[in-house]
Amino acid sequence: MDLSSVVQWVQEGGWSVYLNLLLGPVGIIAGTFAVLVSRHRAAALAAGGGALLLGLLAGAIGLVGWLLGRASVDEALVNADPGSVEAMRAVGYEEAAHALVCGGIAGVLPIAAGVLAIVLTTYRGAPSA
């Protein structure tokens, strides 16, 4: 897959893919920070909780983008040629799914890092300072 294919894939996914391309790295940074400071309970819980929330938000944004994309496809096909509706719907639904895929990818690492930081903090018996 070359760079132009990646750019086209992102463009087809729409606004939610762009937003998740911003949220994903921020969540990963927060999760990494939370794991690194897991000996400091308050900082790890705050950063881990933040990473967890960012991961869930990325997934939710992907889901909303997917649902809105499918609705847009259905709305656009109301007046389309009946002979080509199913083919166009398949292509449109595939493009709408890019939002869901990106939301899942952008959300899974922050969620995992946030949960790991919270578990490490809890089971290490870290000091509360």
TIMI-2910 file (N, C-alpha, C, CB; in pm, 1 decimal, decimal comma, always signed):
<rs>
+----------+----------+----------+----------+----------+----------+----------+----------+----------+----------+----------+----------+------+
!      n_x !      n_y !      n_z !     ca_x !     ca_y !     ca_z !      c_x !      c_y !      c_z !     cb_x !     cb_y !     cb_z ! resn !
+----------+----------+----------+----------+----------+----------+----------+----------+----------+----------+----------+----------+------+
!    +85,9 !   -117,5 !     +0,0 !     +0,0 !     +0,0 !     +0,0 !    +90,4 !   +123,7 !     +0,0 !    -97,7 !     -0,1 !   +123,8 !  Met !
!    +76,4 !   +206,6 !   -100,7 !   +158,6 !   +326,1 !   -109,6 !    +90,9 !   +444,0 !    -39,2 !   +186,6 !   +360,6 !   -256,4 !  Asp !
!   +162,7 !   +554,8 !    -29,0 !   +115,2 !   +671,4 !    +45,5 !    -12,9 !   +729,9 !    -13,3 !   +222,7 !   +777,9 !    +48,8 !  Leu !
!    -24,9 !   +729,5 !   -145,1 !   -145,9 !   +785,2 !   -205,5 !   -268,9 !   +702,0 !   -170,2 !   -130,4 !   +793,7 !   -357,5 !  Ser !
!   -251,5 !   +572,0 !   -155,7 !   -363,4 !   +486,5 !   -113,7 !   -403,6 !   +516,0 !    +29,8 !   -326,4 !   +338,2 !   -128,2 !  Ser !
!   -306,4 !   +540,7 !   +115,4 !   -335,8 !   +573,7 !   +255,0 !   -409,1 !   +706,6 !   +263,3 !   -206,2 !   +578,8 !   +338,5 !  Val !
!   -362,7 !   +804,5 !   +188,4 !   -428,0 !   +935,7 !   +188,2 !   -571,2 !   +923,1 !   +137,3 !   -348,7 !  +1036,2 !   +101,3 !  Val !
!   -591,4 !   +846,0 !    +32,5 !   -726,6 !   +825,6 !    -20,4 !   -814,6 !   +755,1 !    +83,6 !   -721,7 !   +743,2 !   -151,7 !  Gln !
!   -760,3 !   +655,9 !   +152,1 !   -834,7 !   +583,0 !   +254,7 !   -879,9 !   +678,0 !   +366,1 !   -748,4 !   +469,0 !   +313,1 !  Trp !
!   -789,6 !   +766,5 !   +408,1 !   -822,4 !   +863,8 !   +513,2 !   -929,7 !   +960,2 !   +463,8 !   -696,0 !   +942,0 !   +557,2 !  Val !
!   -916,3 !  +1008,7 !   +343,7 !  -1014,1 !  +1102,3 !   +289,3 !  -1151,7 !  +1037,9 !   +276,1 !   -967,7 !  +1154,1 !   +153,8 !  Gln !
!  -1155,7 !   +912,6 !   +237,8 !  -1283,3 !   +843,5 !   +224,7 !  -1351,5 !   +825,2 !   +360,0 !  -1263,1 !   +708,3 !   +158,0 !  Glu !
!  -1272,2 !   +813,7 !   +465,9 !  -1327,4 !   +794,8 !   +599,4 !  -1393,7 !   +918,8 !   +655,9 !  -1220,3 !   +750,4 !   +691,8 !  Gly !
!  -1352,0 !  +1034,9 !   +612,2 !  -1417,2 !  +1158,5 !   +653,6 !  -1365,1 !  +1218,4 !   +783,3 !  -1561,4 !  +1134,5 !   +667,3 !  Gly !
!  -1447,3 !  +1305,6 !   +841,2 !  -1408,6 !  +1386,7 !   +956,7 !  -1367,0 !  +1302,5 !  +1077,3 !  -1522,7 !  +1477,5 !   +995,7 !  Trp !
!  -1430,9 !  +1189,7 !  +1099,2 !  -1398,7 !  +1111,3 !  +1218,2 !  -1260,0 !  +1048,9 !  +1209,3 !  -1502,8 !  +1002,7 !  +1238,9 !  Ser !
!  -1216,0 !  +1015,5 !  +1089,1 !  -1081,5 !   +961,4 !  +1072,6 !   -979,6 !  +1070,0 !  +1105,0 !  -1060,4 !   +907,0 !   +928,4 !  Val !
!  -1001,8 !  +1191,0 !  +1055,3 !   -910,1 !  +1301,1 !  +1085,6 !   -902,8 !  +1325,8 !  +1236,0 !   -954,2 !  +1429,4 !  +1013,0 !  Tyr !
!  -1016,8 !  +1326,8 !  +1300,8 !  -1020,5 !  +1350,6 !  +1445,4 !   -949,4 !  +1238,9 !  +1520,8 !  -1165,5 !  +1363,0 !  +1494,2 !  Leu !
!   -969,1 !  +1115,5 !  +1478,0 !   -902,6 !  +1003,7 !  +1544,5 !   -753,0 !   +999,7 !  +1517,1 !   -965,2 !   +873,8 !  +1501,4 !  Asn !
!   -709,4 !  +1055,2 !  +1406,0 !   -565,7 !  +1065,5 !  +1380,6 !   -500,6 !  +1162,9 !  +1477,8 !   -539,6 !  +1109,6 !  +1235,9 !  Leu !
!   -578,1 !  +1253,4 !  +1534,6 !   -527,4 !  +1342,3 !  +1639,2 !   -541,4 !  +1279,8 !  +1777,7 !   -601,0 !  +1476,0 !  +1635,0 !  Leu !
!   -656,5 !  +1219,2 !  +1804,8 !   -682,4 !  +1162,1 !  +1937,2 !   -595,7 !  +1040,9 !  +1967,1 !   -827,6 !  +1123,8 !  +1949,1 !  Leu !
!   -573,5 !   +956,0 !  +1871,4 !   -497,8 !   +833,1 !  +1893,1 !   -359,5 !   +857,8 !  +1951,1 !   -485,0 !   +758,0 !  +1764,3 !  Gly !
!   -277,6 !   +939,6 !  +1886,5 !   -144,1 !   +964,8 !  +1941,6 !   -146,5 !  +1033,3 !  +2079,0 !    -65,1 !  +1049,8 !  +1845,0 !  Pro !
!   -240,2 !  +1122,7 !  +2100,6 !   -250,5 !  +1187,1 !  +2231,8 !   -283,2 !  +1082,9 !  +2338,6 !   -358,5 !  +1298,7 !  +2230,0 !  Val !
!   -374,1 !   +992,8 !  +2307,9 !   -407,7 !   +885,9 !  +2401,5 !   -291,2 !   +792,2 !  +2426,3 !   -525,5 !   +807,5 !  +2350,4 !  Gly !
!   -215,1 !   +762,3 !  +2323,2 !    -98,5 !   +675,0 !  +2338,5 !     +6,0 !   +742,3 !  +2426,2 !    -38,1 !   +639,4 !  +2200,9 !  Ile !
!    +27,4 !   +870,4 !  +2406,8 !   +122,4 !   +944,6 !  +2490,4 !    +75,5 !   +945,8 !  +2635,7 !   +139,4 !  +1089,3 !  +2438,3 !  Ile !
!    -52,0 !   +972,1 !  +2657,4 !   -105,3 !   +972,0 !  +2794,0 !    -92,8 !   +834,1 !  +2858,1 !   -252,2 !  +1016,7 !  +2794,1 !  Ala !
!   -122,2 !   +731,0 !  +2783,9 !   -110,9 !   +595,3 !  +2836,5 !    +32,2 !   +556,5 !  +2867,3 !   -169,4 !   +497,4 !  +2739,1 !  Gly !
!   +123,8 !   +593,1 !  +2778,4 !   +265,3 !   +565,1 !  +2802,1 !   +314,6 !   +638,2 !  +2926,2 !   +349,2 !   +605,2 !  +2680,1 !  Thr !
!   +277,5 !   +763,9 !  +2939,2 !   +313,5 !   +841,8 !  +3057,8 !   +257,5 !   +775,6 !  +3183,8 !   +261,4 !   +987,0 !  +3045,4 !  Phe !
!   +133,9 !   +730,3 !  +3177,2 !    +69,8 !   +666,9 !  +3293,4 !   +144,0 !   +540,5 !  +3334,4 !    -77,1 !   +633,7 !  +3262,7 !  Ala !
!   +186,5 !   +460,5 !  +3236,8 !   +261,2 !   +338,9 !  +3270,0 !   +396,8 !   +374,3 !  +3329,9 !   +279,6 !   +250,6 !  +3145,0 !  Val !
!   +461,1 !   +476,5 !  +3274,9 !   +593,5 !   +515,3 !  +3324,2 !   +589,2 !   +570,4 !  +3466,8 !   +654,7 !   +618,8 !  +3231,7 !  Leu !
!   +480,8 !   +636,6 !  +3503,1 !   +471,8 !   +695,5 !  +3637,9 !   +381,2 !   +612,2 !  +3728,7 !   +419,0 !   +840,4 !  +3630,0 !  Val !
!   +369,4 !   +484,3 !  +3700,3 !   +274,9 !   +400,9 !  +3774,9 !   +312,0 !   +385,8 !  +3922,6 !   +266,4 !   +264,2 !  +3711,1 !  Ser !
!   +431,1 !   +423,2 !  +3961,5 !   +468,1 !   +420,7 !  +4103,4 !   +408,8 !   +539,7 !  +4178,9 !   +620,6 !   +420,4 !  +4118,5 !  Arg !
!   +366,6 !   +639,8 !  +4107,4 !   +304,8 !   +758,0 !  +4167,7 !   +154,7 !   +750,1 !  +4143,2 !   +364,9 !   +890,9 !  +4109,0 !  His !
!    +84,8 !   +706,1 !  +4243,5 !    -55,9 !   +669,1 !  +4231,0 !   -142,8 !   +777,3 !  +4166,9 !   -110,5 !   +635,8 !  +4366,2 !  Arg !
!   -138,0 !   +898,8 !  +4216,2 !   -227,3 !  +1004,5 !  +4166,0 !   -199,7 !  +1035,4 !  +4019,1 !   -211,6 !  +1132,3 !  +4250,1 !  Ala !
!    -72,6 !  +1048,1 !  +3983,9 !    -37,5 !  +1080,5 !  +3844,7 !    -74,5 !   +965,8 !  +3751,6 !   +113,0 !  +1111,8 !  +3832,3 !  Ala !
!    -47,9 !   +842,7 !  +3795,8 !    -78,0 !   +726,7 !  +3711,3 !   -228,2 !   +709,4 !  +3692,6 !    -18,0 !   +599,5 !  +3771,8 !  Ala !
!   -303,6 !   +729,0 !  +3799,0 !   -448,8 !   +715,2 !  +3786,9 !   -507,7 !   +824,4 !  +3698,4 !   -514,3 !   +719,1 !  +3924,9 !  Leu !
!   -457,4 !   +947,3 !  +3712,1 !   -507,8 !  +1056,3 !  +3628,4 !   -472,1 !  +1033,4 !  +3481,5 !   -451,3 !  +1191,1 !  +3676,1 !  Ala !
!   -345,4 !  +1002,5 !  +3454,6 !   -303,3 !   +981,5 !  +3315,7 !   -365,0 !   +853,6 !  +3259,1 !   -149,5 !   +975,0 !  +3306,3 !  Ala !
!   -372,0 !   +748,4 !  +3339,8 !   -433,0 !   +623,7 !  +3293,7 !   -580,7 !   +640,6 !  +3265,5 !   -412,9 !   +514,0 !  +3396,0 !  Gly !
!   -649,9 !   +711,8 !  +3354,1 !   -791,7 !   +740,4 !  +3330,5 !   -811,4 !   +827,3 !  +3207,8 !   -853,1 !   +808,2 !  +3452,0 !  Gly !
!   -723,0 !   +924,8 !  +3189,9 !   -731,0 !  +1009,6 !  +3071,0 !   -708,5 !   +930,8 !  +2943,4 !   -630,1 !  +1122,0 !  +3080,0 !  Gly !
!   -609,7 !   +841,5 !  +2945,5 !   -583,5 !   +758,2 !  +2828,4 !   -702,1 !   +666,4 !  +2799,8 !   -455,7 !   +675,2 !  +2848,9 !  Ala !
!   -757,8 !   +611,0 !  +2906,0 !   -875,1 !   +524,3 !  +2890,7 !   -991,8 !   +600,4 !  +2828,1 !   -917,0 !   +466,4 !  +3026,7 !  Leu !
!  -1016,2 !   +720,8 !  +2877,6 !  -1124,9 !   +802,9 !  +2822,2 !  -1097,7 !   +843,0 !  +2677,3 !  -1144,9 !   +928,4 !  +2907,5 !  Leu !
!   -973,5 !   +878,3 !  +2646,4 !   -939,9 !   +914,3 !  +2507,9 !   -959,2 !   +794,2 !  +2414,5 !   -793,9 !   +965,8 !  +2499,2 !  Leu !
!   -922,7 !   +676,3 !  +2460,8 !   -942,7 !   +556,1 !  +2379,5 !  -1089,7 !   +527,4 !  +2355,8 !   -877,6 !   +436,5 !  +2445,9 !  Gly !
!  -1169,4 !   +540,8 !  +2461,4 !  -1314,1 !   +519,9 !  +2445,6 !  -1375,6 !   +626,8 !  +2356,0 !  -1383,7 !   +520,1 !  +2582,8 !  Leu !
!  -1328,3 !   +750,3 !  +2369,7 !  -1378,3 !   +858,2 !  +2284,4 !  -1343,6 !   +832,2 !  +2138,2 !  -1320,7 !   +993,4 !  +2329,3 !  Leu !
!  -1223,0 !   +784,4 !  +2112,3 !  -1183,5 !   +753,2 !  +1974,4 !  -1273,9 !   +645,2 !  +1915,8 !  -1036,0 !   +707,6 !  +1969,1 !  Ala !
!  -1302,2 !   +542,9 !  +1994,8 !  -1392,4 !   +438,7 !  +1947,6 !  -1532,6 !   +490,7 !  +1922,0 !  -1397,7 !   +326,2 !  +2047,1 !  Gly !
!  -1581,1 !   +576,1 !  +2011,5 !  -1715,0 !   +633,5 !  +1994,8 !  -1721,8 !   +723,9 !  +1871,7 !  -1755,0 !   +712,7 !  +2120,0 !  Ala !
!  -1617,4 !   +801,9 !  +1849,3 !  -1613,7 !   +888,6 !  +1731,6 !  -1612,5 !   +803,8 !  +1604,3 !  -1489,8 !   +981,9 !  +1736,0 !  Ile !
!  -1537,1 !   +695,2 !  +1605,9 !  -1537,1 !   +604,8 !  +1490,9 !  -1674,2 !   +545,2 !  +1465,4 !  -1436,5 !   +493,7 !  +1511,6 !  Gly !
!  -1743,0 !   +507,4 !  +1572,2 !  -1877,3 !   +450,3 !  +1558,3 !  -1975,4 !   +553,2 !  +1502,9 !  -1927,3 !   +397,6 !  +1693,6 !  Leu !
!  -1970,5 !   +675,0 !  +1555,2 !  -2060,0 !   +780,7 !  +1506,6 !  -2029,1 !   +814,0 !  +1360,7 !  -2047,1 !   +907,7 !  +1594,4 !  Val !
!  -1901,4 !   +821,7 !  +1326,0 !  -1864,3 !   +848,1 !  +1187,1 !  -1913,7 !   +739,6 !  +1093,5 !  -1714,3 !   +861,5 !  +1174,7 !  Gly !
!  -1905,6 !   +615,1 !  +1137,5 !  -1954,2 !   +502,7 !  +1057,1 !  -2105,0 !   +510,4 !  +1037,7 !  -1916,7 !   +369,6 !  +1122,8 !  Trp !
!  -2176,9 !   +535,7 !  +1146,2 !  -2323,2 !   +544,6 !  +1135,5 !  -2366,9 !   +661,2 !  +1047,8 !  -2385,5 !   +558,5 !  +1274,1 !  Leu !
!  -2303,9 !   +777,0 !  +1065,2 !  -2338,6 !   +892,7 !   +982,2 !  -2299,6 !   +869,7 !   +836,2 !  -2269,7 !  +1019,2 !  +1035,7 !  Leu !
!  -2187,7 !   +802,0 !   +814,6 !  -2147,1 !   +770,9 !   +677,5 !  -2246,8 !   +678,6 !   +608,5 !  -2009,0 !   +707,1 !   +676,9 !  Gly !
!  -2293,5 !   +577,3 !   +679,5 !  -2394,1 !   +486,4 !   +621,7 !  -2524,1 !   +560,7 !   +593,7 !  -2420,8 !   +367,2 !   +716,5 !  Arg !
!  -2562,8 !   +649,8 !   +685,7 !  -2685,7 !   +727,1 !   +664,3 !  -2671,2 !   +817,8 !   +542,8 !  -2719,9 !   +810,6 !   +789,3 !  Ala !
!  -2552,6 !   +876,4 !   +525,2 !  -2529,3 !   +962,6 !   +408,5 !  -2536,9 !   +882,7 !   +278,9 !  -2392,5 !  +1031,8 !   +419,4 !  Ser !
!  -2483,6 !   +762,5 !   +279,9 !  -2489,7 !   +676,6 !   +161,2 !  -2635,0 !   +645,8 !   +127,9 !  -2409,9 !   +545,2 !   +183,4 !  Val !
!  -2711,7 !   +604,6 !   +228,0 !  -2852,5 !   +571,6 !   +204,4 !  -2929,8 !   +692,0 !   +152,4 !  -2917,1 !   +519,8 !   +332,7 !  Asp !
!  -2901,1 !   +809,7 !   +207,8 !  -2969,5 !   +932,2 !   +163,7 !  -2931,9 !   +967,3 !    +20,1 !  -2935,3 !  +1049,6 !   +257,0 !  Glu !
!  -2805,9 !   +947,4 !    -13,7 !  -2760,3 !   +981,3 !   -149,1 !  -2817,8 !   +886,2 !   -253,8 !  -2607,6 !   +978,6 !   -155,4 !  Ala !
!  -2852,5 !   +765,5 !   -213,5 !  -2899,6 !   +665,6 !   -308,8 !  -3050,7 !   +666,8 !   -329,5 !  -2857,4 !   +530,0 !   -263,4 !  Leu !
!  -3120,3 !   +758,5 !   -265,2 !  -3266,0 !   +763,8 !   -278,3 !  -3307,7 !   +783,9 !   -423,6 !  -3323,2 !   +876,1 !   -191,4 !  Val !
!  -3239,9 !   +872,0 !   -494,5 !  -3277,4 !   +903,2 !   -632,7 !  -3182,1 !   +842,7 !   -735,5 !  -3282,8 !  +1052,9 !   -651,5 !  Asn !
!  -3104,2 !   +743,7 !   -693,7 !  -3007,0 !   +682,9 !   -786,0 !  -3074,7 !   +582,5 !   -878,7 !  -2894,1 !   +613,7 !   -707,4 !  Ala !
!  -3004,3 !   +548,6 !   -984,1 !  -3051,4 !   +448,4 !  -1079,9 !  -3067,1 !   +314,1 !  -1008,2 !  -2952,9 !   +435,7 !  -1200,7 !  Asp !
!  -3185,7 !   +254,6 !  -1012,0 !  -3209,9 !   +129,1 !   -939,0 !  -3115,7 !    +15,5 !   -977,8 !  -3351,3 !    +84,7 !   -961,3 !  Pro !
!  -3065,2 !    +17,3 !  -1096,8 !  -2976,9 !    -89,4 !  -1141,9 !  -2838,9 !    -85,2 !  -1077,4 !  -2962,5 !    -82,9 !  -1290,3 !  Gly !
!  -2797,8 !    +32,4 !  -1032,0 !  -2663,4 !    +43,8 !   -975,0 !  -2663,8 !    +76,0 !   -825,6 !  -2586,0 !   +150,2 !  -1048,7 !  Ser !
!  -2780,3 !    +76,5 !   -764,1 !  -2790,6 !   +114,0 !   -622,8 !  -2709,5 !    +20,0 !   -533,6 !  -2937,4 !   +114,0 !   -578,6 !  Val !
!  -2721,7 !   -109,6 !   -554,5 !  -2653,8 !   -204,9 !   -466,2 !  -2502,0 !   -194,3 !   -477,4 !  -2698,2 !   -347,5 !   -498,5 !  Glu !
!  -2452,2 !   -175,6 !   -597,7 !  -2306,9 !   -161,4 !   -615,1 !  -2256,8 !    -33,5 !   -549,2 !  -2269,9 !   -161,7 !   -764,7 !  Ala !
!  -2330,1 !    +75,6 !   -568,1 !  -2289,8 !   +201,9 !   -505,9 !  -2302,1 !   +194,7 !   -353,5 !  -2375,0 !   +317,7 !   -560,2 !  Met !
!  -2404,8 !   +126,8 !   -303,0 !  -2422,3 !   +111,7 !   -159,2 !  -2305,5 !    +33,3 !    -99,3 !  -2555,8 !    +41,4 !   -128,1 !  Arg !
!  -2262,4 !    -71,2 !   -167,8 !  -2150,1 !   -151,7 !   -118,0 !  -2023,0 !    -68,4 !   -107,4 !  -2125,8 !   -272,4 !   -209,7 !  Ala !
!  -1996,7 !    +13,3 !   -209,6 !  -1878,4 !    +98,9 !   -207,8 !  -1891,3 !   +204,6 !    -98,1 !  -1857,8 !   +166,2 !   -345,4 !  Val !
!  -2008,0 !   +264,5 !    -85,6 !  -2029,5 !   +366,6 !    +16,9 !  -2017,5 !   +311,5 !   +157,5 !  -2164,6 !   +429,6 !     -0,6 !  Gly !
!  -2072,7 !   +194,4 !   +181,5 !  -2062,5 !   +132,3 !   +314,0 !  -1917,9 !    +95,8 !   +346,4 !  -2151,5 !     +7,1 !   +321,6 !  Tyr !
!  -1844,0 !    +52,6 !   +243,5 !  -1703,2 !    +20,2 !   +265,5 !  -1625,1 !   +145,2 !   +305,7 !  -1641,9 !    -42,8 !   +139,0 !  Glu !
!  -1651,9 !   +257,0 !   +239,9 !  -1584,9 !   +381,3 !   +275,0 !  -1627,2 !   +430,0 !   +413,6 !  -1614,4 !   +488,5 !   +170,3 !  Glu !
!  -1754,0 !   +412,3 !   +447,7 !  -1801,0 !   +452,4 !   +580,3 !  -1734,6 !   +369,7 !   +689,9 !  -1953,1 !   +438,4 !   +589,2 !  Ala !
!  -1700,7 !   +245,6 !   +659,0 !  -1636,6 !   +158,3 !   +758,0 !  -1495,8 !   +203,3 !   +794,0 !  -1632,0 !    +16,5 !   +706,5 !  Ala !
!  -1434,3 !   +287,4 !   +711,5 !  -1301,5 !   +338,1 !   +742,8 !  -1303,7 !   +412,7 !   +876,4 !  -1250,7 !   +430,4 !   +630,0 !  His !
!  -1412,7 !   +483,2 !   +903,9 !  -1424,0 !   +556,1 !  +1029,7 !  -1422,2 !   +460,4 !  +1148,2 !  -1551,8 !   +640,2 !  +1031,6 !  Ala !
!  -1491,4 !   +349,8 !  +1136,3 !  -1497,3 !   +250,6 !  +1243,7 !  -1361,7 !   +183,1 !  +1265,0 !  -1603,9 !   +145,1 !  +1212,6 !  Leu !
!  -1295,3 !   +149,2 !  +1157,1 !  -1163,1 !    +86,5 !  +1166,3 !  -1063,9 !   +181,7 !  +1232,6 !  -1112,2 !    +45,1 !  +1026,1 !  Val !
!  -1063,0 !   +305,7 !  +1189,1 !   -970,1 !   +403,1 !  +1245,6 !  -1001,7 !   +429,7 !  +1392,9 !   -975,1 !   +534,0 !  +1165,6 !  Cys !
!  -1128,9 !   +435,2 !  +1427,8 !  -1166,5 !   +453,9 !  +1567,8 !  -1119,6 !   +338,8 !  +1654,1 !  -1316,6 !   +469,6 !  +1580,5 !  Gly !
!  -1130,7 !   +218,0 !  +1602,8 !  -1082,8 !   +102,0 !  +1677,6 !   -932,4 !   +102,3 !  +1694,0 !  -1125,6 !    -25,1 !  +1609,4 !  Gly !
!   -862,1 !   +134,3 !  +1586,9 !   -715,8 !   +138,2 !  +1593,6 !   -669,7 !   +250,7 !  +1686,3 !   -655,4 !   +156,9 !  +1452,5 !  Ile !
!   -731,6 !   +367,6 !  +1674,8 !   -692,2 !   +481,6 !  +1758,1 !   -730,8 !   +460,9 !  +1903,9 !   -755,9 !   +609,8 !  +1705,6 !  Ala !
!   -826,2 !   +374,6 !  +1930,8 !   -871,7 !   +356,0 !  +2067,5 !   -807,3 !   +242,3 !  +2142,6 !  -1014,7 !   +335,6 !  +2067,4 !  Gly !
!   -763,6 !   +137,9 !  +2072,7 !   -720,0 !    +16,6 !  +2141,8 !   -590,8 !    +37,9 !  +2222,1 !   -699,6 !    -95,5 !  +2041,0 !  Val !
!   -492,6 !   +108,0 !  +2169,9 !   -367,5 !   +126,9 !  +2243,5 !   -383,6 !   +217,0 !  +2365,3 !   -262,5 !   +184,6 !  +2151,9 !  Leu !
!   -453,6 !   +331,3 !  +2354,7 !   -474,7 !   +410,3 !  +2476,0 !   -554,1 !   +335,3 !  +2583,1 !   -546,1 !   +538,7 !  +2441,2 !  Pro !
!   -653,2 !   +257,1 !  +2541,5 !   -731,1 !   +179,3 !  +2638,5 !   -640,8 !    +77,3 !  +2707,3 !   -850,5 !   +108,0 !  +2569,2 !  Ile !
!   -562,2 !     +6,0 !  +2629,8 !   -473,2 !    -94,9 !  +2687,4 !   -370,5 !    -32,3 !  +2781,3 !   -401,9 !   -171,8 !  +2576,6 !  Ala !
!   -311,0 !    +78,4 !  +2740,9 !   -210,9 !   +144,4 !  +2826,2 !   -275,2 !   +201,7 !  +2951,9 !   -139,3 !   +256,3 !  +2748,5 !  Ala !
!   -393,8 !   +259,3 !  +2938,9 !   -462,8 !   +312,8 !  +3055,8 !   -498,3 !   +205,0 !  +3155,8 !   -587,5 !   +385,4 !  +3013,6 !  Gly !
!   -550,0 !    +93,8 !  +3107,0 !   -584,2 !    -17,9 !  +3195,1 !   -457,3 !    -74,1 !  +3259,5 !   -659,3 !   -129,0 !  +3116,5 !  Val !
!   -350,5 !    -89,4 !  +3182,3 !   -224,9 !   -140,5 !  +3235,9 !   -171,9 !    -49,6 !  +3347,0 !   -120,6 !   -153,8 !  +3123,9 !  Leu !
!   -176,2 !    +80,9 !  +3325,0 !   -127,5 !   +174,6 !  +3427,4 !   -210,8 !   +165,6 !  +3554,3 !   -129,5 !   +318,3 !  +3374,0 !  Ala !
!   -341,4 !   +156,5 !  +3539,3 !   -428,8 !   +148,0 !  +3656,3 !   -404,5 !    +16,8 !  +3731,6 !   -577,3 !   +159,2 !  +3614,2 !  Ile !
!   -388,8 !    -92,4 !  +3658,3 !   -362,8 !   -222,0 !  +3722,0 !   -226,8 !   -221,5 !  +3791,2 !   -369,1 !   -336,0 !  +3617,9 !  Val !
!   -124,5 !   -169,7 !  +3724,5 !     +7,9 !   -163,1 !  +3785,7 !     +5,8 !    -79,9 !  +3913,2 !   +109,0 !   -105,3 !  +3687,3 !  Leu !
!    -61,8 !    +32,8 !  +3907,5 !    -69,8 !   +120,2 !  +4025,2 !   -141,8 !    +50,9 !  +4138,3 !   -140,5 !   +251,4 !  +3990,9 !  Thr !
!   -248,6 !    -17,9 !  +4108,1 !   -328,1 !    -83,9 !  +4210,7 !   -253,3 !   -200,1 !  +4274,2 !   -458,7 !   -132,7 !  +4152,0 !  Thr !
!   -187,9 !   -282,8 !  +4194,2 !   -125,5 !   -403,2 !  +4246,5 !    +16,1 !   -382,6 !  +4296,9 !   -125,1 !   -507,6 !  +4142,1 !  Tyr !
!    +79,2 !   -272,6 !  +4265,3 !   +212,1 !   -246,0 !  +4317,2 !   +206,9 !   -192,4 !  +4459,7 !   +284,5 !   -148,1 !  +4227,4 !  Arg !
!    +87,9 !   -148,1 !  +4501,4 !    +79,0 !    -88,4 !  +4633,2 !   +158,2 !    +41,4 !  +4637,1 !   +129,6 !   -185,7 !  +4740,3 !  Gly !
!   +148,5 !   +115,8 !  +4528,8 !   +225,7 !   +237,6 !  +4514,9 !   +186,8 !   +339,1 !  +4620,6 !   +207,3 !   +296,3 !  +4376,7 !  Ala !
!   +283,2 !   +421,6 !  +4662,4 !   +249,5 !   +529,1 !  +4757,5 !   +154,4 !   +629,1 !  +4692,7 !   +377,7 !   +601,7 !  +4806,6 !  Pro !
!    +72,7 !   +693,2 !  +4772,5 !    -28,8 !   +784,0 !  +4717,7 !    +25,3 !   +921,9 !  +4686,0 !   -142,9 !   +797,1 !  +4813,8 !  Ser !
!   +152,2 !   +947,5 !  +4704,2 !   +207,8 !  +1079,8 !  +4677,1 !   +255,4 !  +1093,1 !  +4537,2 !   +319,3 !  +1109,9 !  +4769,7 !  Ala !
+----------+----------+----------+----------+----------+----------+----------+----------+----------+----------+----------+----------+------+
</rs>
